[in-house]
Amino acid sequence: MPDAVSLDRPAFSPYRLLVVNGNTTSSLTDRLAAQADSFLGGAAHIHAVTAVFGPPYIASRVEAAVAAHAVLETVEREVAQADAPFDACLLACFGEPGIGAVRECLTVPVVGMAEASIMAAMQRGDRYAIVTVGQRWPGMLREQIRQLGLEARCAAIIALPGNALDYVSQTPESAAQVSLALDAAVAQGADVIIVAGAALAGYLPVLTRRPAVPIIDSYRAALAQVLALASLDRVQRQCAWT
């Protein structure tokens, strides 16, 4: 006997997700696209693009301001040139440059890595910490977290030494640095830790040692949330059509 529910269920079509790397390093964009394909599988078609101008990797407020302009221009270009509408947009940069402007321009969900991963962290523990790369980022992230109203449960923001792009290759030395930072986060009272930023996306499998607390990859948290919001948005649009 046929499933009566399936008769009224529309055929599933993969979501079209626009992923924007706010940095101008195209090889990083390729890595992010591959990780998104692996994580989401057949649930989504990933269109990953690199910011049209700006720094190779954002490491200061000045660079973040430039990147915000670049991200908005990139999104507008991609939406205008797309063969079909996107279901959602993900800004693949933990600083989320230009996210407010992008949300103002688009009618679909727009997700940033910081907001998505912090929300996920607060569902897994009482106090979260952020591990990222770049000496200016702790101050920048404190400002960002205050603007989001999420500072009360932040135990620590720990900056890894060196250049962020040096971490992309996931060497044993960089993995050891990340592991040490995770231990430091626990020592400062975190019971859940966010490994933050595009350069650190996909790091968890290469760590030989991890503390016994939940560890959240900020990029995967954003991918999970953007898919969830795209799904909710599709249901709402379908209801509006009926």
DORO-705761 format. One record per residue (C-alpha): residue number from 1; residue in one letter; x, y negated, z negated. Coordinates in steps of 0.02 Angstrom, whole numbers. Each point is the difference from the previous one (the first is absolute). Example, Ala and Ser with C-alpha at 12.3 -4.5 7.8 and 13.67 -1.06 7.14 Angstrom:
<padrens>
{i: 1	aa: A	X: 615	Y: 225	Z: -390} .
{i: 2	aa: S	X: 69	Y: -172	Z: 33} .
</padrens>
This chain:
<padrens>
{i: 1	aa: M	X: 0	Y: 0	Z: 0} .
{i: 2	aa: P	X: 75	Y: -170	Z: 45} .
{i: 3	aa: D	X: 52	Y: -117	Z: -138} .
{i: 4	aa: A	X: -140	Y: -127	Z: -11} .
{i: 5	aa: V	X: 117	Y: -132	Z: -71} .
{i: 6	aa: S	X: 119	Y: 12	Z: 146} .
{i: 7	aa: L	X: -138	Y: -42	Z: 124} .
{i: 8	aa: D	X: -7	Y: -179	Z: -62} .
{i: 9	aa: R	X: 187	Y: -18	Z: -31} .
{i: 10	aa: P	X: 94	Y: -100	Z: 134} .
{i: 11	aa: A	X: 150	Y: 83	Z: 79} .
{i: 12	aa: F	X: 159	Y: -48	Z: -91} .
{i: 13	aa: S	X: 123	Y: -110	Z: 91} .
{i: 14	aa: P	X: 170	Y: -45	Z: -74} .
{i: 15	aa: Y	X: 19	Y: -172	Z: -74} .
{i: 16	aa: R	X: 105	Y: -127	Z: 94} .
{i: 17	aa: L	X: 122	Y: -76	Z: -124} .
{i: 18	aa: L	X: 111	Y: -149	Z: 34} .
{i: 19	aa: V	X: 160	Y: 12	Z: -104} .
{i: 20	aa: V	X: 105	Y: -158	Z: -2} .
{i: 21	aa: N	X: 181	Y: 1	Z: -57} .
{i: 22	aa: G	X: 29	Y: -177	Z: -62} .
{i: 23	aa: N	X: 187	Y: 24	Z: 25} .
{i: 24	aa: T	X: 79	Y: -6	Z: 173} .
{i: 25	aa: T	X: 95	Y: 165	Z: -11} .
{i: 26	aa: S	X: -84	Y: 107	Z: 133} .
{i: 27	aa: S	X: 83	Y: 162	Z: -58} .
{i: 28	aa: L	X: -87	Y: -24	Z: -167} .
{i: 29	aa: T	X: -165	Y: -20	Z: 91} .
{i: 30	aa: D	X: 31	Y: 167	Z: 87} .
{i: 31	aa: R	X: 31	Y: 84	Z: -168} .
{i: 32	aa: L	X: -158	Y: -75	Z: -73} .
{i: 33	aa: A	X: -101	Y: 59	Z: 150} .
{i: 34	aa: A	X: 68	Y: 177	Z: -15} .
{i: 35	aa: Q	X: -38	Y: 6	Z: -186} .
{i: 36	aa: A	X: -177	Y: -64	Z: 30} .
{i: 37	aa: D	X: -30	Y: 132	Z: 134} .
{i: 38	aa: S	X: 63	Y: 135	Z: -118} .
{i: 39	aa: F	X: -100	Y: -62	Z: -149} .
{i: 40	aa: L	X: -166	Y: -32	Z: 88} .
{i: 41	aa: G	X: 10	Y: 136	Z: 132} .
{i: 42	aa: G	X: -144	Y: 1	Z: 122} .
{i: 43	aa: A	X: -105	Y: -118	Z: -106} .
{i: 44	aa: A	X: 75	Y: -155	Z: 82} .
{i: 45	aa: H	X: 86	Y: -67	Z: 153} .
{i: 46	aa: I	X: 144	Y: -109	Z: -58} .
{i: 47	aa: H	X: 48	Y: -155	Z: 97} .
{i: 48	aa: A	X: 157	Y: -62	Z: -88} .
{i: 49	aa: V	X: 79	Y: -165	Z: 50} .
{i: 50	aa: T	X: 146	Y: -108	Z: -54} .
{i: 51	aa: A	X: -15	Y: -184	Z: -46} .
{i: 52	aa: V	X: 34	Y: -108	Z: 152} .
{i: 53	aa: F	X: 130	Y: -105	Z: -92} .
{i: 54	aa: G	X: 76	Y: -21	Z: -171} .
{i: 55	aa: P	X: 130	Y: 86	Z: -109} .
{i: 56	aa: P	X: 61	Y: 180	Z: 25} .
{i: 57	aa: Y	X: -62	Y: 34	Z: -178} .
{i: 58	aa: I	X: -85	Y: -125	Z: -114} .
{i: 59	aa: A	X: 108	Y: -41	Z: -151} .
{i: 60	aa: S	X: -47	Y: -178	Z: -52} .
{i: 61	aa: R	X: -145	Y: -121	Z: -13} .
{i: 62	aa: V	X: 60	Y: -93	Z: 154} .
{i: 63	aa: E	X: 3	Y: 161	Z: 101} .
{i: 64	aa: A	X: -171	Y: 49	Z: -68} .
{i: 65	aa: A	X: -73	Y: -167	Z: 57} .
{i: 66	aa: V	X: 69	Y: 26	Z: 176} .
{i: 67	aa: A	X: -62	Y: 179	Z: 2} .
{i: 68	aa: A	X: -177	Y: -54	Z: -49} .
{i: 69	aa: H	X: -10	Y: -105	Z: 158} .
{i: 70	aa: A	X: 75	Y: 141	Z: 103} .
{i: 71	aa: V	X: -120	Y: 130	Z: -70} .
{i: 72	aa: L	X: -152	Y: -107	Z: 39} .
{i: 73	aa: E	X: 61	Y: -33	Z: 178} .
{i: 74	aa: T	X: 38	Y: 185	Z: 23} .
{i: 75	aa: V	X: -172	Y: 55	Z: -60} .
{i: 76	aa: E	X: -89	Y: -127	Z: 110} .
{i: 77	aa: R	X: 100	Y: 58	Z: 152} .
{i: 78	aa: E	X: -31	Y: 185	Z: -30} .
{i: 79	aa: V	X: -187	Y: -23	Z: -30} .
{i: 80	aa: A	X: -16	Y: -104	Z: 158} .
{i: 81	aa: Q	X: 94	Y: 127	Z: 106} .
{i: 82	aa: A	X: -78	Y: 158	Z: -73} .
{i: 83	aa: D	X: -101	Y: 113	Z: 115} .
{i: 84	aa: A	X: -122	Y: 35	Z: -143} .
{i: 85	aa: P	X: -31	Y: -80	Z: -169} .
{i: 86	aa: F	X: 102	Y: 53	Z: -151} .
{i: 87	aa: D	X: -90	Y: 74	Z: -150} .
{i: 88	aa: A	X: 122	Y: -72	Z: -127} .
{i: 89	aa: C	X: 169	Y: -84	Z: -19} .
{i: 90	aa: L	X: 143	Y: 42	Z: -117} .
{i: 91	aa: L	X: 139	Y: -124	Z: -38} .
{i: 92	aa: A	X: 152	Y: 112	Z: -26} .
{i: 93	aa: C	X: 97	Y: -118	Z: -111} .
{i: 94	aa: F	X: -13	Y: -1	Z: -189} .
{i: 95	aa: G	X: 0	Y: -190	Z: -6} .
{i: 96	aa: E	X: -155	Y: 0	Z: 111} .
{i: 97	aa: P	X: 50	Y: -157	Z: 98} .
{i: 98	aa: G	X: -150	Y: -87	Z: 77} .
{i: 99	aa: I	X: -129	Y: 123	Z: -66} .
{i: 100	aa: G	X: -126	Y: -134	Z: -47} .
{i: 101	aa: A	X: 8	Y: -78	Z: 173} .
{i: 102	aa: V	X: -14	Y: 170	Z: 85} .
{i: 103	aa: R	X: -154	Y: 42	Z: -105} .
{i: 104	aa: E	X: -75	Y: -168	Z: 49} .
{i: 105	aa: C	X: 25	Y: 39	Z: 185} .
{i: 106	aa: L	X: -58	Y: 182	Z: 4} .
{i: 107	aa: T	X: -169	Y: 76	Z: -39} .
{i: 108	aa: V	X: 73	Y: 172	Z: -43} .
{i: 109	aa: P	X: 89	Y: 53	Z: -161} .
{i: 110	aa: V	X: 178	Y: -66	Z: -22} .
{i: 111	aa: V	X: 109	Y: 91	Z: -127} .
{i: 112	aa: G	X: 167	Y: -49	Z: -76} .
{i: 113	aa: M	X: 125	Y: 117	Z: -82} .
{i: 114	aa: A	X: 14	Y: -93	Z: -166} .
{i: 115	aa: E	X: -185	Y: -16	Z: -37} .
{i: 116	aa: A	X: -37	Y: 179	Z: 55} .
{i: 117	aa: S	X: 139	Y: 79	Z: -101} .
{i: 118	aa: I	X: -28	Y: -102	Z: -157} .
{i: 119	aa: M	X: -185	Y: 44	Z: 1} .
{i: 120	aa: A	X: 47	Y: 183	Z: 21} .
{i: 121	aa: A	X: 128	Y: -13	Z: -141} .
{i: 122	aa: M	X: -127	Y: -71	Z: -121} .
{i: 123	aa: Q	X: -109	Y: 152	Z: 33} .
{i: 124	aa: R	X: 144	Y: 116	Z: -46} .
{i: 125	aa: G	X: 71	Y: -83	Z: -156} .
{i: 126	aa: D	X: -11	Y: -142	Z: -124} .
{i: 127	aa: R	X: 159	Y: -97	Z: 46} .
{i: 128	aa: Y	X: 81	Y: 0	Z: 171} .
{i: 129	aa: A	X: 172	Y: -48	Z: 60} .
{i: 130	aa: I	X: 61	Y: -48	Z: 173} .
{i: 131	aa: V	X: 166	Y: 57	Z: 72} .
{i: 132	aa: T	X: 55	Y: -94	Z: 156} .
{i: 133	aa: V	X: 155	Y: -68	Z: 88} .
{i: 134	aa: G	X: 62	Y: -180	Z: -5} .
{i: 135	aa: Q	X: 53	Y: -115	Z: -140} .
{i: 136	aa: R	X: -130	Y: -135	Z: 40} .
{i: 137	aa: W	X: -146	Y: 121	Z: 5} .
{i: 138	aa: P	X: -36	Y: 14	Z: -188} .
{i: 139	aa: G	X: -39	Y: -186	Z: -11} .
{i: 140	aa: M	X: -97	Y: 3	Z: 163} .
{i: 141	aa: L	X: -101	Y: 151	Z: -54} .
{i: 142	aa: R	X: -41	Y: -75	Z: -170} .
{i: 143	aa: E	X: -77	Y: -149	Z: 91} .
{i: 144	aa: Q	X: -95	Y: 118	Z: 115} .
{i: 145	aa: I	X: -64	Y: 107	Z: -144} .
{i: 146	aa: R	X: -58	Y: -154	Z: -95} .
{i: 147	aa: Q	X: -97	Y: -58	Z: 153} .
{i: 148	aa: L	X: -83	Y: 171	Z: 8} .
{i: 149	aa: G	X: -40	Y: -7	Z: -187} .
{i: 150	aa: L	X: 88	Y: 166	Z: -30} .
{i: 151	aa: E	X: 147	Y: -54	Z: -109} .
{i: 152	aa: A	X: -65	Y: 57	Z: -171} .
{i: 153	aa: R	X: 43	Y: 183	Z: 29} .
{i: 154	aa: C	X: 167	Y: -24	Z: 88} .
{i: 155	aa: A	X: 139	Y: 73	Z: -107} .
{i: 156	aa: A	X: 147	Y: -44	Z: 111} .
{i: 157	aa: I	X: 61	Y: -48	Z: 173} .
{i: 158	aa: I	X: 168	Y: 77	Z: 39} .
{i: 159	aa: A	X: 107	Y: -56	Z: 147} .
{i: 160	aa: L	X: 117	Y: 125	Z: 81} .
{i: 161	aa: P	X: 171	Y: -67	Z: 53} .
{i: 162	aa: G	X: 53	Y: -29	Z: 179} .
{i: 163	aa: N	X: -88	Y: -30	Z: 165} .
{i: 164	aa: A	X: -172	Y: 77	Z: 24} .
{i: 165	aa: L	X: 37	Y: 63	Z: 175} .
{i: 166	aa: D	X: 146	Y: 101	Z: -69} .
{i: 167	aa: Y	X: -128	Y: 105	Z: -95} .
{i: 168	aa: V	X: -98	Y: 50	Z: 155} .
{i: 169	aa: S	X: 123	Y: 139	Z: 44} .
{i: 170	aa: Q	X: -36	Y: 84	Z: -169} .
{i: 171	aa: T	X: 178	Y: 48	Z: -42} .
{i: 172	aa: P	X: 42	Y: 98	Z: -159} .
{i: 173	aa: E	X: 74	Y: -161	Z: -72} .
{i: 174	aa: S	X: -157	Y: -102	Z: 30} .
{i: 175	aa: A	X: -108	Y: 141	Z: -67} .
{i: 176	aa: A	X: 105	Y: 1	Z: -158} .
{i: 177	aa: Q	X: -27	Y: -188	Z: -20} .
{i: 178	aa: V	X: -187	Y: 23	Z: 15} .
{i: 179	aa: S	X: 2	Y: 140	Z: -130} .
{i: 180	aa: L	X: 96	Y: -110	Z: -123} .
{i: 181	aa: A	X: -127	Y: -139	Z: 25} .
{i: 182	aa: L	X: -143	Y: 119	Z: -35} .
{i: 183	aa: D	X: 82	Y: 50	Z: -164} .
{i: 184	aa: A	X: 22	Y: -183	Z: -45} .
{i: 185	aa: A	X: -184	Y: -33	Z: 35} .
{i: 186	aa: V	X: -53	Y: 138	Z: -121} .
{i: 187	aa: A	X: 120	Y: -70	Z: -130} .
{i: 188	aa: Q	X: -89	Y: -168	Z: 16} .
{i: 189	aa: G	X: -168	Y: 77	Z: -38} .
{i: 190	aa: A	X: -73	Y: 48	Z: 168} .
{i: 191	aa: D	X: -109	Y: 154	Z: 9} .
{i: 192	aa: V	X: -23	Y: -14	Z: 189} .
{i: 193	aa: I	X: 126	Y: -69	Z: 126} .
{i: 194	aa: I	X: -20	Y: -76	Z: 172} .
{i: 195	aa: V	X: 142	Y: 26	Z: 124} .
{i: 196	aa: A	X: -30	Y: -158	Z: 98} .
{i: 197	aa: G	X: 38	Y: -66	Z: 173} .
{i: 198	aa: A	X: 14	Y: 57	Z: 179} .
{i: 199	aa: A	X: 184	Y: 47	Z: -21} .
{i: 200	aa: L	X: -44	Y: 121	Z: -140} .
{i: 201	aa: A	X: -149	Y: 80	Z: 87} .
{i: 202	aa: G	X: 14	Y: 188	Z: 0} .
{i: 203	aa: Y	X: 134	Y: 8	Z: -135} .
{i: 204	aa: L	X: -82	Y: 118	Z: -123} .
{i: 205	aa: P	X: 44	Y: 163	Z: 91} .
{i: 206	aa: V	X: 187	Y: -43	Z: 3} .
{i: 207	aa: L	X: 13	Y: -34	Z: -187} .
{i: 208	aa: T	X: 85	Y: 145	Z: -89} .
{i: 209	aa: R	X: -56	Y: -63	Z: -170} .
{i: 210	aa: R	X: -158	Y: -90	Z: -54} .
{i: 211	aa: P	X: -71	Y: -48	Z: -170} .
{i: 212	aa: A	X: -155	Y: 92	Z: -60} .
{i: 213	aa: V	X: -120	Y: -142	Z: 42} .
{i: 214	aa: P	X: -104	Y: -32	Z: 157} .
{i: 215	aa: I	X: 104	Y: -79	Z: 140} .
{i: 216	aa: I	X: -94	Y: -95	Z: 135} .
{i: 217	aa: D	X: 69	Y: -34	Z: 173} .
{i: 218	aa: S	X: -68	Y: -173	Z: 41} .
{i: 219	aa: Y	X: -16	Y: 36	Z: 186} .
{i: 220	aa: R	X: -96	Y: 161	Z: -25} .
{i: 221	aa: A	X: -114	Y: -85	Z: -125} .
{i: 222	aa: A	X: -38	Y: -132	Z: 131} .
{i: 223	aa: L	X: -31	Y: 132	Z: 134} .
{i: 224	aa: A	X: -120	Y: 93	Z: -113} .
{i: 225	aa: Q	X: -94	Y: -159	Z: -43} .
{i: 226	aa: V	X: -10	Y: -67	Z: 177} .
{i: 227	aa: L	X: -74	Y: 166	Z: 58} .
{i: 228	aa: A	X: -126	Y: -3	Z: -143} .
{i: 229	aa: L	X: -53	Y: -179	Z: 38} .
{i: 230	aa: A	X: -11	Y: 35	Z: 187} .
{i: 231	aa: S	X: -114	Y: 147	Z: -40} .
{i: 232	aa: L	X: -112	Y: -103	Z: -113} .
{i: 233	aa: D	X: -6	Y: -139	Z: 129} .
{i: 234	aa: R	X: -49	Y: 122	Z: 138} .
{i: 235	aa: V	X: -143	Y: 68	Z: -106} .
{i: 236	aa: Q	X: -62	Y: -177	Z: -34} .
{i: 237	aa: R	X: 6	Y: -43	Z: 185} .
{i: 238	aa: Q	X: -92	Y: 160	Z: 46} .
{i: 239	aa: C	X: -136	Y: -39	Z: -128} .
{i: 240	aa: A	X: -19	Y: -173	Z: 76} .
{i: 241	aa: W	X: -28	Y: 76	Z: 172} .
{i: 242	aa: T	X: -139	Y: 118	Z: -58} .
</padrens>
